[in-house]
Amino acid sequence: MTSSSVVRASAAAQAAGARDPWRSRLTRADVRFAPYFFIAPFFVMFAIFGAFPLVYTGWVSLHDWHLIGDHTFIGFANYTALFADPDFWNALKNTVGIFVLATVPQLMMALGMANLLNRKIRARTFFRMGVLIPNVTSVAAVGIVFGQLFARDVGLVNYVITSLGLDAVDWQANTWSSWIAIATMVDWRWTGYNTLILLGAMQAIPKDLFEAAALDGASPWQQFWRITVPQLRPTLVFTVIISTIGGLQLFTEPVIFGNGRMLGGTLGQFQTVTMYMYETAFQRFQYGYGAAIAWSLFGLIVVFSAVNLLIVRRAAG
């Protein structure tokens, strides 16, 4: 197209806009507001199924709320009772303990596995697909299998331990042993998921950086810590926050490990906050108190996510 034809087309468009000002205004409005209409469905669904339940749960937590009967407004009495509740602090201790034992090794192993899978090895595609198999396996099946592995009398783990001349461990009876068993279950299921996320981020790092570092004499270990890890900072932040949310909301694995009971062992040695919330709200029918537990868990997740965000940013920087 010649320059003269471009000028004529532009002039024709201007003339059309001048003859039909409403069409011009509609076109500008469409360009301006169309993106908001495209993203509106997400925010509408989030408002209905996310924001409203969150706010309503906060309102319920301010009441003495039962399924049948009056809903008496009591202010922050549920929170006052909650912070003086030894069962809540026991559940919080278990949650944080399992979270630390599961999340820290999980992310470290995921980072190492992603680095290995990013190298030129045989059957690389097979291994990349294989690490995701635990994540797509039914969590109920995972819980049943690991429950058998950590069984006191006939479990494979105790068989190996006794073969080494050590005493068998009652994995459900003690705090640390139950934490380790549940953390192992969580790590086996979620390490591959985080591995693939980190692997995708590693493949987006420019190869020129590694070539320049190799020419300068940097070893593979130095390239990993000086180039790979800093370049992964946004992805590391994402995986840490997602793992924090999942770790503090841990529910299914300890429930299945405890044979479906919400008590988390005879002394509550592996009862998490979500298990205590479920027991309070749906077994004792104290919905106001259960809602207060839910909001306390929400605050705990926000605090832990913020702390982990600062730690990861400083470490990766």
TORKOL-4160 file (C-alpha; in steps of 0.2 Angstrom, whole numbers, padded with zeros to 4 digits, m for minus):
317
<pt num="1" X="0000" Y="0000" Z="0000"/>
<pt num="2" X="0007" Y="0017" Z="m0005"/>
<pt num="3" X="0008" Y="0032" Z="0006"/>
<pt num="4" X="m0005" Y="0041" Z="m0004"/>
<pt num="5" X="m0018" Y="0027" Z="m0001"/>
<pt num="6" X="m0014" Y="0027" Z="0017"/>
<pt num="7" X="m0017" Y="0045" Z="0018"/>
<pt num="8" X="m0034" Y="0043" Z="0009"/>
<pt num="9" X="m0039" Y="0029" Z="0020"/>
<pt num="10" X="m0035" Y="0039" Z="0036"/>
<pt num="11" X="m0045" Y="0054" Z="0029"/>
<pt num="12" X="m0059" Y="0043" Z="0025"/>
<pt num="13" X="m0060" Y="0036" Z="0043"/>
<pt num="14" X="m0059" Y="0053" Z="0050"/>
<pt num="15" X="m0073" Y="0058" Z="0038"/>
<pt num="16" X="m0084" Y="0043" Z="0044"/>
<pt num="17" X="m0081" Y="0047" Z="0062"/>
<pt num="18" X="m0086" Y="0065" Z="0059"/>
<pt num="19" X="m0102" Y="0060" Z="0050"/>
<pt num="20" X="m0106" Y="0047" Z="0064"/>
<pt num="21" X="m0099" Y="0053" Z="0081"/>
<pt num="22" X="m0109" Y="0040" Z="0091"/>
<pt num="23" X="m0100" Y="0026" Z="0082"/>
<pt num="24" X="m0083" Y="0034" Z="0086"/>
<pt num="25" X="m0088" Y="0036" Z="0105"/>
<pt num="26" X="m0094" Y="0018" Z="0105"/>
<pt num="27" X="m0078" Y="0012" Z="0098"/>
<pt num="28" X="m0068" Y="0022" Z="0111"/>
<pt num="29" X="m0079" Y="0015" Z="0125"/>
<pt num="30" X="m0077" Y="m0002" Z="0118"/>
<pt num="31" X="m0058" Y="m0001" Z="0118"/>
<pt num="32" X="m0059" Y="0007" Z="0136"/>
<pt num="33" X="m0071" Y="m0005" Z="0145"/>
<pt num="34" X="m0070" Y="m0021" Z="0136"/>
<pt num="35" X="m0055" Y="m0028" Z="0146"/>
<pt num="36" X="m0066" Y="m0025" Z="0162"/>
<pt num="37" X="m0080" Y="m0035" Z="0155"/>
<pt num="38" X="m0068" Y="m0050" Z="0151"/>
<pt num="39" X="m0061" Y="m0051" Z="0168"/>
<pt num="40" X="m0078" Y="m0047" Z="0177"/>
<pt num="41" X="m0084" Y="m0066" Z="0178"/>
<pt num="42" X="m0069" Y="m0070" Z="0189"/>
<pt num="43" X="m0072" Y="m0056" Z="0201"/>
<pt num="44" X="m0091" Y="m0060" Z="0201"/>
<pt num="45" X="m0087" Y="m0078" Z="0205"/>
<pt num="46" X="m0074" Y="m0073" Z="0218"/>
<pt num="47" X="m0086" Y="m0061" Z="0226"/>
<pt num="48" X="m0100" Y="m0074" Z="0228"/>
<pt num="49" X="m0089" Y="m0089" Z="0233"/>
<pt num="50" X="m0074" Y="m0081" Z="0241"/>
<pt num="51" X="m0077" Y="m0064" Z="0248"/>
<pt num="52" X="m0095" Y="m0066" Z="0254"/>
<pt num="53" X="m0091" Y="m0082" Z="0264"/>
<pt num="54" X="m0076" Y="m0074" Z="0271"/>
<pt num="55" X="m0085" Y="m0059" Z="0277"/>
<pt num="56" X="m0100" Y="m0069" Z="0283"/>
<pt num="57" X="m0089" Y="m0081" Z="0293"/>
<pt num="58" X="m0082" Y="m0066" Z="0302"/>
<pt num="59" X="m0100" Y="m0060" Z="0306"/>
<pt num="60" X="m0104" Y="m0078" Z="0312"/>
<pt num="61" X="m0088" Y="m0078" Z="0323"/>
<pt num="62" X="m0095" Y="m0063" Z="0333"/>
<pt num="63" X="m0111" Y="m0073" Z="0338"/>
<pt num="64" X="m0115" Y="m0087" Z="0349"/>
<pt num="65" X="m0122" Y="m0096" Z="0334"/>
<pt num="66" X="m0130" Y="m0113" Z="0334"/>
<pt num="67" X="m0139" Y="m0122" Z="0320"/>
<pt num="68" X="m0156" Y="m0122" Z="0329"/>
<pt num="69" X="m0160" Y="m0107" Z="0340"/>
<pt num="70" X="m0156" Y="m0089" Z="0342"/>
<pt num="71" X="m0140" Y="m0081" Z="0336"/>
<pt num="72" X="m0134" Y="m0070" Z="0351"/>
<pt num="73" X="m0121" Y="m0056" Z="0347"/>
<pt num="74" X="m0107" Y="m0058" Z="0359"/>
<pt num="75" X="m0093" Y="m0048" Z="0351"/>
<pt num="76" X="m0076" Y="m0054" Z="0353"/>
<pt num="77" X="m0080" Y="m0067" Z="0366"/>
<pt num="78" X="m0077" Y="m0081" Z="0355"/>
<pt num="79" X="m0059" Y="m0075" Z="0351"/>
<pt num="80" X="m0056" Y="m0072" Z="0370"/>
<pt num="81" X="m0061" Y="m0090" Z="0374"/>
<pt num="82" X="m0051" Y="m0096" Z="0359"/>
<pt num="83" X="m0035" Y="m0088" Z="0364"/>
<pt num="84" X="m0037" Y="m0096" Z="0381"/>
<pt num="85" X="m0041" Y="m0113" Z="0374"/>
<pt num="86" X="m0027" Y="m0126" Z="0377"/>
<pt num="87" X="m0034" Y="m0137" Z="0363"/>
<pt num="88" X="m0033" Y="m0123" Z="0350"/>
<pt num="89" X="m0015" Y="m0120" Z="0355"/>
<pt num="90" X="m0011" Y="m0138" Z="0354"/>
<pt num="91" X="m0019" Y="m0139" Z="0337"/>
<pt num="92" X="m0009" Y="m0123" Z="0332"/>
<pt num="93" X="0007" Y="m0131" Z="0338"/>
<pt num="94" X="0004" Y="m0147" Z="0328"/>
<pt num="95" X="0000" Y="m0137" Z="0312"/>
<pt num="96" X="0016" Y="m0127" Z="0313"/>
<pt num="97" X="0026" Y="m0142" Z="0317"/>
<pt num="98" X="0020" Y="m0152" Z="0303"/>
<pt num="99" X="0021" Y="m0137" Z="0291"/>
<pt num="100" X="0039" Y="m0134" Z="0295"/>
<pt num="101" X="0043" Y="m0153" Z="0293"/>
<pt num="102" X="0034" Y="m0154" Z="0277"/>
<pt num="103" X="0037" Y="m0137" Z="0268"/>
<pt num="104" X="0055" Y="m0134" Z="0270"/>
<pt num="105" X="0061" Y="m0151" Z="0264"/>
<pt num="106" X="0048" Y="m0151" Z="0251"/>
<pt num="107" X="0054" Y="m0135" Z="0243"/>
<pt num="108" X="0072" Y="m0139" Z="0244"/>
<pt num="109" X="0070" Y="m0156" Z="0236"/>
<pt num="110" X="0059" Y="m0148" Z="0223"/>
<pt num="111" X="0073" Y="m0135" Z="0219"/>
<pt num="112" X="0086" Y="m0149" Z="0218"/>
<pt num="113" X="0075" Y="m0160" Z="0207"/>
<pt num="114" X="0071" Y="m0146" Z="0195"/>
<pt num="115" X="0089" Y="m0142" Z="0193"/>
<pt num="116" X="0093" Y="m0160" Z="0189"/>
<pt num="117" X="0078" Y="m0162" Z="0177"/>
<pt num="118" X="0084" Y="m0146" Z="0168"/>
<pt num="119" X="0100" Y="m0154" Z="0163"/>
<pt num="120" X="0103" Y="m0166" Z="0148"/>
<pt num="121" X="0100" Y="m0183" Z="0155"/>
<pt num="122" X="0093" Y="m0199" Z="0147"/>
<pt num="123" X="0074" Y="m0201" Z="0147"/>
<pt num="124" X="0072" Y="m0183" Z="0153"/>
<pt num="125" X="0054" Y="m0182" Z="0147"/>
<pt num="126" X="0049" Y="m0198" Z="0156"/>
<pt num="127" X="0056" Y="m0192" Z="0173"/>
<pt num="128" X="0048" Y="m0175" Z="0170"/>
<pt num="129" X="0031" Y="m0183" Z="0168"/>
<pt num="130" X="0034" Y="m0196" Z="0182"/>
<pt num="131" X="0037" Y="m0183" Z="0196"/>
<pt num="132" X="0019" Y="m0177" Z="0194"/>
<pt num="133" X="0011" Y="m0194" Z="0196"/>
<pt num="134" X="0010" Y="m0193" Z="0215"/>
<pt num="135" X="0000" Y="m0177" Z="0213"/>
<pt num="136" X="m0013" Y="m0184" Z="0202"/>
<pt num="137" X="m0015" Y="m0199" Z="0213"/>
<pt num="138" X="m0031" Y="m0199" Z="0224"/>
<pt num="139" X="m0027" Y="m0192" Z="0241"/>
<pt num="140" X="m0037" Y="m0205" Z="0250"/>
<pt num="141" X="m0027" Y="m0219" Z="0241"/>
<pt num="142" X="m0011" Y="m0210" Z="0247"/>
<pt num="143" X="m0017" Y="m0209" Z="0265"/>
<pt num="144" X="m0022" Y="m0227" Z="0265"/>
<pt num="145" X="m0005" Y="m0233" Z="0258"/>
<pt num="146" X="0005" Y="m0222" Z="0269"/>
<pt num="147" X="m0006" Y="m0228" Z="0284"/>
<pt num="148" X="m0001" Y="m0245" Z="0280"/>
<pt num="149" X="0017" Y="m0241" Z="0278"/>
<pt num="150" X="0018" Y="m0233" Z="0295"/>
<pt num="151" X="0007" Y="m0246" Z="0304"/>
<pt num="152" X="0014" Y="m0251" Z="0321"/>
<pt num="153" X="0014" Y="m0270" Z="0319"/>
<pt num="154" X="0014" Y="m0274" Z="0300"/>
<pt num="155" X="0021" Y="m0258" Z="0292"/>
<pt num="156" X="0035" Y="m0258" Z="0280"/>
<pt num="157" X="0044" Y="m0244" Z="0289"/>
<pt num="158" X="0044" Y="m0253" Z="0305"/>
<pt num="159" X="0050" Y="m0269" Z="0297"/>
<pt num="160" X="0065" Y="m0259" Z="0290"/>
<pt num="161" X="0068" Y="m0251" Z="0307"/>
<pt num="162" X="0068" Y="m0268" Z="0316"/>
<pt num="163" X="0079" Y="m0276" Z="0303"/>
<pt num="164" X="0092" Y="m0263" Z="0308"/>
<pt num="165" X="0091" Y="m0268" Z="0326"/>
<pt num="166" X="0081" Y="m0253" Z="0332"/>
<pt num="167" X="0064" Y="m0253" Z="0341"/>
<pt num="168" X="0048" Y="m0252" Z="0331"/>
<pt num="169" X="0040" Y="m0235" Z="0332"/>
<pt num="170" X="0021" Y="m0232" Z="0336"/>
<pt num="171" X="0019" Y="m0218" Z="0323"/>
<pt num="172" X="0002" Y="m0213" Z="0329"/>
<pt num="173" X="0005" Y="m0213" Z="0347"/>
<pt num="174" X="0019" Y="m0199" Z="0349"/>
<pt num="175" X="0019" Y="m0181" Z="0343"/>
<pt num="176" X="0036" Y="m0181" Z="0333"/>
<pt num="177" X="0033" Y="m0198" Z="0325"/>
<pt num="178" X="0016" Y="m0193" Z="0319"/>
<pt num="179" X="0022" Y="m0177" Z="0313"/>
<pt num="180" X="0036" Y="m0185" Z="0303"/>
<pt num="181" X="0024" Y="m0198" Z="0295"/>
<pt num="182" X="0011" Y="m0185" Z="0290"/>
<pt num="183" X="0025" Y="m0173" Z="0283"/>
<pt num="184" X="0032" Y="m0188" Z="0273"/>
<pt num="185" X="0015" Y="m0191" Z="0265"/>
<pt num="186" X="0013" Y="m0172" Z="0261"/>
<pt num="187" X="0031" Y="m0171" Z="0254"/>
<pt num="188" X="0028" Y="m0187" Z="0243"/>
<pt num="189" X="0012" Y="m0179" Z="0236"/>
<pt num="190" X="0017" Y="m0161" Z="0233"/>
<pt num="191" X="0036" Y="m0161" Z="0229"/>
<pt num="192" X="0034" Y="m0166" Z="0211"/>
<pt num="193" X="0021" Y="m0152" Z="0208"/>
<pt num="194" X="0033" Y="m0139" Z="0214"/>
<pt num="195" X="0047" Y="m0147" Z="0204"/>
<pt num="196" X="0038" Y="m0144" Z="0188"/>
<pt num="197" X="0034" Y="m0126" Z="0192"/>
<pt num="198" X="0052" Y="m0122" Z="0196"/>
<pt num="199" X="0058" Y="m0132" Z="0181"/>
<pt num="200" X="0047" Y="m0121" Z="0170"/>
<pt num="201" X="0054" Y="m0105" Z="0177"/>
<pt num="202" X="0072" Y="m0112" Z="0175"/>
<pt num="203" X="0069" Y="m0115" Z="0157"/>
<pt num="204" X="0064" Y="m0097" Z="0154"/>
<pt num="205" X="0081" Y="m0091" Z="0161"/>
<pt num="206" X="0092" Y="m0085" Z="0146"/>
<pt num="207" X="0106" Y="m0097" Z="0142"/>
<pt num="208" X="0118" Y="m0083" Z="0138"/>
<pt num="209" X="0120" Y="m0080" Z="0157"/>
<pt num="210" X="0126" Y="m0097" Z="0160"/>
<pt num="211" X="0138" Y="m0097" Z="0145"/>
<pt num="212" X="0145" Y="m0080" Z="0151"/>
<pt num="213" X="0147" Y="m0087" Z="0168"/>
<pt num="214" X="0156" Y="m0103" Z="0162"/>
<pt num="215" X="0168" Y="m0092" Z="0152"/>
<pt num="216" X="0172" Y="m0083" Z="0168"/>
<pt num="217" X="0176" Y="m0099" Z="0176"/>
<pt num="218" X="0161" Y="m0101" Z="0187"/>
<pt num="219" X="0157" Y="m0119" Z="0193"/>
<pt num="220" X="0140" Y="m0127" Z="0191"/>
<pt num="221" X="0137" Y="m0125" Z="0209"/>
<pt num="222" X="0141" Y="m0106" Z="0208"/>
<pt num="223" X="0130" Y="m0104" Z="0193"/>
<pt num="224" X="0116" Y="m0112" Z="0202"/>
<pt num="225" X="0117" Y="m0101" Z="0217"/>
<pt num="226" X="0123" Y="m0085" Z="0208"/>
<pt num="227" X="0111" Y="m0086" Z="0193"/>
<pt num="228" X="0098" Y="m0099" Z="0194"/>
<pt num="229" X="0091" Y="m0095" Z="0212"/>
<pt num="230" X="0091" Y="m0076" Z="0210"/>
<pt num="231" X="0082" Y="m0078" Z="0193"/>
<pt num="232" X="0069" Y="m0089" Z="0201"/>
<pt num="233" X="0064" Y="m0077" Z="0215"/>
<pt num="234" X="0046" Y="m0073" Z="0208"/>
<pt num="235" X="0043" Y="m0092" Z="0206"/>
<pt num="236" X="0050" Y="m0096" Z="0223"/>
<pt num="237" X="0039" Y="m0083" Z="0231"/>
<pt num="238" X="0024" Y="m0091" Z="0222"/>
<pt num="239" X="0029" Y="m0109" Z="0228"/>
<pt num="240" X="0032" Y="m0103" Z="0246"/>
<pt num="241" X="0016" Y="m0094" Z="0247"/>
<pt num="242" X="0006" Y="m0108" Z="0240"/>
<pt num="243" X="0015" Y="m0121" Z="0251"/>
<pt num="244" X="0012" Y="m0110" Z="0266"/>
<pt num="245" X="m0007" Y="m0109" Z="0262"/>
<pt num="246" X="m0008" Y="m0128" Z="0259"/>
<pt num="247" X="0003" Y="m0133" Z="0274"/>
<pt num="248" X="m0007" Y="m0122" Z="0287"/>
<pt num="249" X="m0024" Y="m0129" Z="0280"/>
<pt num="250" X="m0018" Y="m0147" Z="0281"/>
<pt num="251" X="m0033" Y="m0158" Z="0284"/>
<pt num="252" X="m0035" Y="m0173" Z="0273"/>
<pt num="253" X="m0019" Y="m0182" Z="0276"/>
<pt num="254" X="m0019" Y="m0181" Z="0295"/>
<pt num="255" X="m0038" Y="m0186" Z="0295"/>
<pt num="256" X="m0034" Y="m0202" Z="0285"/>
<pt num="257" X="m0019" Y="m0205" Z="0295"/>
<pt num="258" X="m0030" Y="m0205" Z="0310"/>
<pt num="259" X="m0043" Y="m0217" Z="0303"/>
<pt num="260" X="m0055" Y="m0203" Z="0299"/>
<pt num="261" X="m0056" Y="m0197" Z="0317"/>
<pt num="262" X="m0055" Y="m0178" Z="0320"/>
<pt num="263" X="m0046" Y="m0180" Z="0337"/>
<pt num="264" X="m0029" Y="m0182" Z="0329"/>
<pt num="265" X="m0024" Y="m0196" Z="0341"/>
<pt num="266" X="m0028" Y="m0201" Z="0358"/>
<pt num="267" X="m0021" Y="m0185" Z="0365"/>
<pt num="268" X="m0023" Y="m0174" Z="0350"/>
<pt num="269" X="m0004" Y="m0176" Z="0345"/>
<pt num="270" X="m0007" Y="m0173" Z="0327"/>
<pt num="271" X="m0024" Y="m0163" Z="0327"/>
<pt num="272" X="m0022" Y="m0148" Z="0316"/>
<pt num="273" X="m0031" Y="m0132" Z="0316"/>
<pt num="274" X="m0043" Y="m0137" Z="0302"/>
<pt num="275" X="m0047" Y="m0153" Z="0311"/>
<pt num="276" X="m0051" Y="m0144" Z="0327"/>
<pt num="277" X="m0062" Y="m0131" Z="0317"/>
<pt num="278" X="m0071" Y="m0146" Z="0309"/>
<pt num="279" X="m0074" Y="m0154" Z="0326"/>
<pt num="280" X="m0080" Y="m0139" Z="0334"/>
<pt num="281" X="m0092" Y="m0133" Z="0320"/>
<pt num="282" X="m0099" Y="m0149" Z="0313"/>
<pt num="283" X="m0097" Y="m0161" Z="0328"/>
<pt num="284" X="m0100" Y="m0150" Z="0343"/>
<pt num="285" X="m0111" Y="m0138" Z="0332"/>
<pt num="286" X="m0103" Y="m0123" Z="0339"/>
<pt num="287" X="m0103" Y="m0113" Z="0323"/>
<pt num="288" X="m0098" Y="m0096" Z="0331"/>
<pt num="289" X="m0083" Y="m0103" Z="0339"/>
<pt num="290" X="m0078" Y="m0113" Z="0324"/>
<pt num="291" X="m0080" Y="m0097" Z="0313"/>
<pt num="292" X="m0068" Y="m0089" Z="0326"/>
<pt num="293" X="m0055" Y="m0103" Z="0323"/>
<pt num="294" X="m0057" Y="m0101" Z="0304"/>
<pt num="295" X="m0053" Y="m0082" Z="0305"/>
<pt num="296" X="m0039" Y="m0085" Z="0317"/>
<pt num="297" X="m0032" Y="m0098" Z="0304"/>
<pt num="298" X="m0034" Y="m0085" Z="0290"/>
<pt num="299" X="m0024" Y="m0072" Z="0300"/>
<pt num="300" X="m0011" Y="m0085" Z="0304"/>
<pt num="301" X="m0009" Y="m0089" Z="0285"/>
<pt num="302" X="m0007" Y="m0070" Z="0281"/>
<pt num="303" X="0006" Y="m0068" Z="0294"/>
<pt num="304" X="0016" Y="m0084" Z="0289"/>
<pt num="305" X="0015" Y="m0079" Z="0270"/>
<pt num="306" X="0021" Y="m0062" Z="0274"/>
<pt num="307" X="0036" Y="m0068" Z="0284"/>
<pt num="308" X="0040" Y="m0081" Z="0271"/>
<pt num="309" X="0039" Y="m0068" Z="0257"/>
<pt num="310" X="0052" Y="m0057" Z="0266"/>
<pt num="311" X="0063" Y="m0072" Z="0269"/>
<pt num="312" X="0063" Y="m0078" Z="0251"/>
<pt num="313" X="0066" Y="m0061" Z="0244"/>
<pt num="314" X="0081" Y="m0058" Z="0255"/>
<pt num="315" X="0088" Y="m0075" Z="0252"/>
<pt num="316" X="0085" Y="m0075" Z="0233"/>
<pt num="317" X="0092" Y="m0057" Z="0232"/>
